[in-house]
């Protein structure tokens, strides 16, 4: 049987524990392709022969930094997945099985948890908690650091190899290059046992050496200011967090029981959960969102499900939320929470409702940050070397009070896992509301990253699933357009070799008479644009005309009728035109009512909104294409000239 996983064992100066490290890999339940890379001198081949271990060895007399050693090992192996193991570490039983399980499930990289190779040494446990308290199997998902990774070999073909000029941090630098739509998974059962110092003096010397190395090398990875000061200021918090984690953690080898009985009703209503929790179903451990203040809903079998982020709801409002989610209230129920707007379930497959994050922040839309009109930030590192792409934290507080993209991604992943477990859930498509100069915009997780949406599609593999998501998102946008001022323009921003959607706020402020039509135009145009990206042929290769699908599915859901591609394209062109046309309300209505698709939508929306009296009788539908209008630049030039004439 050909090995699916390769392991590069890295040694410096023929470390004495290298034979134990190699043996721990060879004794895995599955065959592993092993190669040893040694630098700095010594004779590791002789040491391995003495231990009756026959594996390829590449040894050089000069020193190789870790990145160079990794690259040599990658070139000497051929398995589709590549892992790395330091000579002072051991691969615990199940290490290879857990990694391959996640890789075969689609993970591009799999991180392992750390454990102590000297369980009888108190100093070794202290060193583990001090150095690697965010890499334990019991670490809360939101606090985990992803290291000791195995990689899909295709990543190196796409992104290049490790940097060879770094004394440390070469894996952090490489991980930052991994696109957001490539899954990184933390396998808690893929344990790597590290040989920590066994005396207090050795522990302190090792901590000093690591801190000095970190301060010296972190600045080579990113330019983030005085690294030595940052490391020094972070040290007390690391110690405190280690003590807290040690106090909360169960003894090694034990598993905390999951409560089976539902919480009492009053505790449910208060939405209290003071400790981070997991979501479990059928014995499977699922990743939960970052927030530790999350309400719990218990399924019939006691499964705990974190659904909302409304820690400040009153008891009465919380009771309505739970009644709605548990099916005790009609689904056509809308509740404005302190931090979320809950839209009712708009399809039989939805579970409770769709969350719109941050909509109720401080009684109104979420504040706009200072740097929101700039492109998305590139992935960067925090003080501990963890790669972050968190708009709420790293982008000028652009989303103060709302959840971050990172957390939204987490919730999307949770939805997919719960769906895999047979639960009736739907991805949390809502994100939040941002406001500037009196106008607000709504965001949706389907914008970014495409990879998570692709994973949902890969899981269902049903065209009906895609149509359901398209219809549900369109219905959500329609609901928001009726209840909020919905104004945005879409643009694309280059990020590596990917194009990301970027939202820009318009200068136009809706008036009392044109608010309805403006909202209609904006949300329809934006929805069609977004859905065209969502069903990109990269993610749906068996659907040839993905843009046709995006437009036809949504308009069919809105109007209840089938429309030809020519009529749909004509309608979308009209919406683009309405965005820029300097017309009065009557002219806008006439142009929209003359279009077959536009008239159908107008008749339906006017009837539902009660604004029929305002607009009066609609003009007849015309089969003739609308006359051409000036392009947006030409219109802006005309407006500029008109302004100059008035000034004179």
Residue pairs with C-beta under 8 A, 6 or more apart in sequence:
1 31
2 31
2 79
3 30
3 31
3 32
3 33
3 79
4 30
4 79
4 80
4 81
4 100
4 103
5 30
5 32
5 33
5 79
5 81
5 82
5 83
5 96
5 99
5 100
5 103
5 150
6 32
6 33
6 34
6 35
6 73
6 77
6 78
6 79
6 81
6 82
6 83
7 25
7 32
7 33
7 34
7 35
7 82
7 83
7 84
7 85
7 91
7 96
8 35
8 36
8 37
8 69
8 70
8 72
8 73
8 74
8 76
8 77
8 82
8 83
8 84
8 85
9 18
9 21
9 22
9 25
9 34
9 35
9 36
9 37
9 85
9 86
9 87
10 37
10 38
10 66
10 69
10 70
10 73
10 84
10 85
10 86
10 87
11 18
11 36
11 37
11 38
11 39
11 42
11 44
11 87
12 38
12 39
12 40
12 63
12 87
13 38
13 39
13 40
13 41
13 42
14 38
14 40
14 41
14 42
14 43
14 44
14 47
14 59
15 87
15 88
16 47
17 87
17 88
17 195
18 36
18 38
18 44
18 47
18 48
18 87
19 47
19 48
19 50
19 51
19 53
20 90
21 85
21 86
21 87
21 88
21 89
21 90
21 91
22 34
22 36
22 48
22 51
22 53
22 55
23 51
23 53
24 85
24 90
24 91
24 92
24 95
24 193
25 32
25 34
25 85
25 91
25 95
25 96
26 32
26 34
26 53
26 55
27 93
28 91
28 93
28 94
28 95
28 96
28 97
29 93
29 94
29 96
29 97
30 96
30 97
30 100
32 79
32 96
33 77
33 78
33 79
34 55
34 56
35 55
35 56
35 57
35 58
35 73
35 76
35 77
36 44
36 48
36 55
36 56
36 57
36 58
36 59
37 58
37 59
37 64
37 69
37 70
37 72
37 73
37 76
38 44
38 57
38 58
38 59
38 60
39 59
39 60
39 61
39 62
39 63
39 64
39 68
39 69
40 61
40 62
40 63
40 64
41 61
42 59
43 59
44 57
44 59
45 57
45 59
48 54
48 55
48 57
56 76
58 72
58 73
58 76
64 72
64 164
65 164
65 165
65 166
65 167
65 170
66 162
66 166
66 167
66 168
66 170
66 171
67 161
67 162
67 163
67 164
67 165
67 166
67 170
68 162
68 164
70 84
70 161
70 162
70 170
71 161
71 162
71 164
73 82
73 84
74 82
74 153
74 156
74 161
79 153
80 152
80 153
80 154
81 99
81 100
81 103
81 150
81 151
81 152
81 153
82 150
82 151
82 153
82 156
83 96
83 99
83 149
83 150
83 151
84 148
84 149
84 150
85 91
85 192
86 194
88 194
88 195
89 117
89 192
89 193
89 194
89 195
90 117
90 192
90 193
90 195
91 192
91 193
92 115
92 190
92 191
92 192
92 193
94 189
94 190
94 191
95 112
95 190
95 191
95 192
98 110
98 112
98 187
98 189
98 190
99 110
99 112
99 150
99 187
99 190
101 187
102 110
102 185
102 187
102 190
103 110
103 150
103 152
105 185
106 183
106 455
106 458
107 152
107 183
107 184
107 185
108 151
108 152
108 155
108 178
108 182
108 183
108 184
109 146
109 149
109 150
109 151
109 152
109 155
109 175
109 178
109 182
109 183
109 184
109 185
110 149
110 150
110 184
110 185
110 186
110 187
110 190
111 135
111 144
111 145
111 146
111 147
111 148
111 149
111 184
111 185
111 186
111 187
111 190
112 148
112 149
112 150
112 187
112 190
112 191
112 192
113 135
113 136
113 137
113 139
113 186
113 187
113 188
113 189
113 190
113 191
113 192
114 128
114 132
114 135
114 136
114 148
114 191
114 192
114 193
114 194
115 128
115 136
115 137
115 191
115 192
115 193
115 194
115 252
116 124
116 125
116 128
116 193
116 194
116 196
117 124
117 193
117 194
117 195
117 196
118 124
118 195
118 196
118 198
119 125
119 252
121 196
121 198
123 196
123 197
123 198
123 199
123 200
123 202
123 203
124 196
124 197
124 198
124 203
125 196
125 246
126 200
126 203
126 242
127 196
127 197
127 203
127 206
127 207
128 136
128 194
128 196
129 242
129 243
129 245
129 246
130 203
130 207
130 238
130 239
130 242
131 196
131 207
131 210
132 194
133 139
133 238
133 241
133 242
133 245
134 143
134 144
134 145
134 384
134 386
135 144
135 145
135 147
135 148
136 245
136 249
137 188
137 189
137 191
138 245
138 249
138 250
139 245
140 276
140 292
141 186
141 276
141 278
141 287
141 288
141 290
141 410
142 276
142 289
142 290
142 291
142 410
144 186
145 384
145 385
145 386
146 175
146 184
146 186
146 386
146 387
147 171
148 192
149 171
149 175
149 184
155 178
155 182
159 174
159 177
159 178
160 177
161 174
162 170
162 171
162 173
162 174
163 170
163 173
163 174
164 170
165 220
166 173
166 217
166 220
166 221
167 213
167 216
167 217
168 213
168 214
168 217
169 214
169 217
169 218
169 220
169 221
169 385
172 221
172 381
172 385
172 387
173 221
175 184
175 387
176 379
176 380
176 381
176 387
178 184
179 451
179 496
179 498
180 379
180 389
180 409
180 448
180 449
180 451
181 449
181 450
181 451
181 452
181 454
181 498
182 451
183 451
183 455
188 285
196 203
196 206
197 203
197 205
197 206
211 231
211 235
214 227
214 231
214 385
215 227
215 228
215 230
215 231
216 227
218 224
218 227
218 230
218 231
218 381
218 385
219 227
221 381
222 380
222 381
224 230
224 380
224 381
230 383
231 383
234 383
234 384
248 275
250 256
258 278
258 280
258 302
258 304
259 302
259 304
260 301
260 302
261 302
262 268
262 298
262 302
263 296
263 298
266 315
268 295
268 296
268 318
268 322
269 315
269 318
269 319
269 322
270 315
270 318
271 293
271 294
271 295
271 296
271 308
271 310
271 311
271 313
271 318
272 293
272 295
273 292
273 293
273 294
273 295
273 296
273 306
274 292
274 293
275 292
276 288
276 292
277 288
277 294
277 296
277 304
277 306
278 285
278 286
278 288
278 304
279 286
279 287
279 288
279 303
279 304
279 305
279 306
279 414
279 417
279 418
280 286
280 303
280 304
281 299
281 303
281 418
281 421
281 423
282 421
282 422
284 417
284 421
286 414
286 417
286 418
286 421
287 410
287 413
287 414
287 417
288 294
288 306
288 410
288 414
289 306
289 309
289 407
289 410
289 411
289 414
290 406
290 407
290 410
291 309
291 403
291 407
293 309
293 311
294 306
294 308
294 309
294 311
295 306
295 307
295 308
295 310
295 311
295 318
295 321
295 322
296 304
296 305
296 306
297 304
297 305
297 306
297 307
297 322
297 325
297 326
298 304
298 305
299 305
299 423
305 418
305 423
306 414
307 325
307 352
307 355
308 321
308 337
308 340
308 342
308 355
309 339
309 340
309 355
309 357
309 403
310 318
310 321
310 337
310 338
310 339
310 340
311 338
311 339
312 337
312 338
312 339
313 321
313 337
313 338
317 335
317 337
320 329
320 333
320 335
321 335
321 337
321 342
322 328
323 329
324 331
324 333
324 335
324 342
324 344
324 352
324 353
325 351
325 352
325 353
326 352
330 344
331 344
331 345
331 350
331 352
331 353
332 344
333 342
333 344
333 353
334 341
334 342
334 343
334 344
335 341
335 342
336 359
336 360
337 359
337 360
338 360
338 361
339 357
339 358
339 359
339 360
339 361
339 401
339 402
340 355
340 356
340 357
340 358
340 359
340 360
341 355
341 356
341 359
341 360
341 430
342 352
342 353
342 354
342 355
342 356
343 353
343 354
343 355
343 356
343 430
343 476
343 479
343 480
344 353
345 351
345 352
345 353
345 354
345 426
346 354
346 471
346 472
346 475
346 476
346 479
347 426
347 468
347 471
347 472
347 475
349 424
349 426
349 468
350 424
350 426
350 472
351 423
351 424
351 425
351 426
354 426
354 428
354 429
354 430
354 472
354 476
355 411
355 428
355 430
356 430
356 431
356 432
356 433
356 442
356 476
356 480
357 402
357 403
357 408
357 428
357 430
357 431
357 432
358 365
358 366
358 399
358 401
358 402
358 403
358 431
358 432
358 433
359 365
359 366
359 432
359 433
359 484
361 367
361 400
361 401
361 402
361 432
361 433
362 401
364 435
365 433
365 434
365 435
365 440
365 484
366 399
366 400
366 401
366 402
366 432
366 433
366 434
366 435
367 400
367 401
367 434
367 435
368 398
368 434
368 435
368 436
369 395
369 396
369 397
369 398
369 399
369 400
370 396
370 397
370 398
371 395
371 396
371 398
372 395
372 396
372 398
372 434
372 436
373 504
373 505
375 493
375 495
375 502
376 389
376 391
376 395
376 448
376 493
376 495
376 500
376 502
377 389
377 391
377 394
377 395
378 495
379 387
379 388
379 389
380 387
380 388
380 394
381 387
381 388
382 388
388 394
388 406
389 405
389 406
390 404
390 405
390 406
390 407
391 398
391 399
391 404
391 405
391 406
392 398
392 399
392 400
392 402
392 403
392 404
392 406
392 407
393 404
398 434
399 432
399 434
402 431
402 432
402 433
402 434
403 411
403 431
403 432
405 431
405 445
405 448
408 428
408 431
408 445
409 445
409 449
409 452
411 428
411 445
412 427
412 428
412 445
412 452
412 453
412 456
413 452
413 455
415 425
415 426
415 427
415 428
415 456
416 427
416 452
416 455
416 456
416 459
418 425
419 425
419 456
419 459
419 460
420 459
426 472
427 445
427 453
427 456
427 469
428 445
429 444
429 445
429 446
429 469
429 472
429 473
429 476
430 442
430 444
430 445
430 476
431 442
431 443
431 444
431 445
432 442
432 443
433 440
433 441
433 442
433 443
433 484
434 440
434 441
434 443
435 441
436 505
437 505
437 509
438 485
438 509
439 485
439 487
439 505
439 506
439 509
439 510
440 484
440 485
440 486
440 487
441 486
441 487
441 488
441 503
441 505
442 477
442 480
442 484
442 486
442 488
443 503
444 473
444 476
444 477
444 530
445 452
446 453
446 469
446 473
446 530
446 534
447 500
447 501
447 530
447 533
448 500
448 501
450 498
450 533
450 534
450 536
450 538
450 539
453 534
453 539
454 538
454 539
456 465
456 469
457 465
457 466
457 539
457 540
460 466
463 543
466 534
466 535
466 540
466 543
466 549
466 553
467 549
467 553
469 534
470 531
470 534
470 535
470 549
470 550
470 553
470 554
470 557
471 553
471 554
471 557
473 527
473 530
473 531
474 527
474 531
474 554
474 557
474 558
475 557
477 486
477 523
477 526
477 527
478 523
478 558
480 486
480 523
481 519
481 520
481 522
481 523
482 519
482 609
485 510
485 515
485 519
486 519
486 522
486 523
487 505
487 506
487 508
487 510
487 518
487 519
487 522
488 503
488 504
488 505
488 506
488 522
488 526
489 503
489 504
489 505
489 506
489 579
490 501
490 502
490 503
490 504
490 526
490 529
490 530
491 501
491 502
491 503
491 504
492 499
492 500
492 501
492 502
493 499
493 500
493 501
493 502
494 500
501 529
501 530
501 533
508 518
510 518
510 519
513 585
513 614
514 585
514 588
516 605
516 609
516 611
517 578
517 585
517 588
517 589
517 592
520 592
520 601
520 602
520 605
521 575
521 578
521 579
522 579
524 575
524 601
525 572
525 575
525 576
525 579
527 554
528 550
528 551
528 554
528 572
528 575
531 550
531 551
531 553
531 554
532 546
532 547
532 550
532 551
534 550
535 543
535 546
535 547
535 549
535 550
536 546
537 543
537 544
537 546
540 546
543 549
548 565
548 568
551 568
551 569
551 572
552 562
552 563
552 565
552 568
555 563
555 568
555 571
555 597
556 562
556 563
558 601
558 604
559 597
559 600
559 601
559 604
561 600
563 571
563 596
563 597
567 595
567 596
567 597
568 597
570 595
570 597
570 625
570 626
571 595
571 596
571 597
571 598
574 591
574 592
574 595
574 598
574 626
577 591
577 626
577 629
578 588
578 591
578 592
580 632
580 635
581 587
581 588
581 591
581 629
581 635
582 635
582 638
582 639
583 591
589 602
589 615
589 618
590 619
591 598
591 626
592 598
592 599
592 602
593 599
593 602
593 618
593 619
593 621
594 619
594 620
594 621
594 622
594 626
595 621
595 622
595 626
596 621
599 618
599 621
602 615
602 618
603 618
606 612
606 615
629 635
630 638
